[in-house]
Amino acid sequence: MEIATRHLTDCTCITLFVIKTFTNKKLKRYFEAGDPAGLPPGHLQKIADILAAIDSAEQPSDVAMFPGWRLHLLKGEFADSGP
């Protein structure tokens, strides 16, 4: 799985990420390098789908269209860090 780069003919273009930080090192490594070590194998596709949806979203409602993902408002120090 290649999330971080997109290959176009003879060049490699780096994608700018919407996701800026991770609190979980395993998720960060999976997102940036495609290394699934330490993540449950049965959930890898769903994790990849969620990360891709979050990273490509332009506004929170873009991700909210997936009701099973239980989108919720941020709390604590991140409560006011919306767009």
C-alpha positions as CSV (number, residue, x, y, z in Angstrom):
1,M,0.0,0.0,0.0
2,E,1.4,3.4,-1.0
3,I,-0.3,6.2,0.8
4,A,2.4,8.8,1.0
5,T,3.4,9.1,-2.6
6,R,1.8,9.0,-6.0
7,H,3.8,7.8,-9.0
8,L,3.3,9.7,-12.2
9,T,5.2,8.5,-15.3
10,D,8.8,9.3,-14.6
11,C,8.5,11.4,-11.4
12,T,7.4,10.8,-7.9
13,C,5.2,13.5,-6.4
14,I,4.9,13.9,-2.6
15,T,1.4,14.3,-1.3
16,L,0.6,17.0,1.3
17,F,-1.2,15.4,4.2
18,V,-4.2,16.8,5.9
19,I,-3.4,14.6,8.9
20,K,-0.6,16.5,10.7
21,T,0.0,14.5,13.9
22,F,-0.6,11.0,15.4
23,T,-0.7,10.0,19.0
24,N,-0.3,6.3,18.0
25,K,3.1,5.4,16.5
26,K,1.8,2.3,14.8
27,L,-0.9,4.3,13.0
28,K,1.6,6.9,12.0
29,R,4.0,4.3,10.6
30,Y,1.2,2.6,8.7
31,F,0.0,5.9,7.3
32,E,3.4,7.2,6.3
33,A,5.2,4.1,5.3
34,G,2.6,1.4,4.8
35,D,4.1,-0.7,7.6
36,P,1.2,-2.6,9.3
37,A,3.4,-4.0,12.1
38,G,1.5,-4.1,15.4
39,L,-1.9,-3.4,13.9
40,P,-4.6,-6.1,13.8
41,P,-4.5,-7.7,10.3
42,G,-8.2,-8.1,10.1
43,H,-8.7,-4.3,10.4
44,L,-6.0,-3.1,8.0
45,Q,-8.3,-2.3,5.1
46,K,-10.8,-0.4,7.4
47,I,-7.9,1.5,9.0
48,A,-6.5,2.4,5.5
49,D,-10.0,3.5,4.3
50,I,-10.5,5.7,7.4
51,L,-7.1,7.3,7.2
52,A,-7.5,8.0,3.4
53,A,-11.0,9.5,4.0
54,I,-9.7,11.8,6.8
55,D,-6.7,12.8,4.9
56,S,-8.7,13.7,1.7
57,A,-11.5,15.5,3.5
58,E,-11.8,19.2,3.0
59,Q,-14.3,19.6,5.9
60,P,-15.5,17.4,8.7
61,S,-18.8,16.6,7.0
62,D,-16.8,14.8,4.3
63,V,-16.0,12.1,6.8
64,A,-19.3,12.3,8.6
65,M,-21.1,10.7,5.7
66,F,-19.8,7.3,7.1
67,P,-22.1,6.7,10.1
68,G,-20.4,3.5,11.2
69,W,-17.2,5.4,11.8
70,R,-18.7,7.2,14.8
71,L,-17.4,10.7,14.1
72,H,-17.4,12.8,17.2
73,L,-16.4,16.3,18.3
74,L,-13.0,16.8,19.7
75,K,-12.6,17.4,23.4
76,G,-10.1,19.0,25.7
77,E,-7.2,21.0,24.2
78,F,-8.3,20.1,20.6
79,A,-11.9,21.2,21.0
80,D,-11.4,24.5,19.2
81,S,-8.9,23.3,16.6
82,G,-11.5,22.9,13.8
83,P,-11.2,24.5,10.4
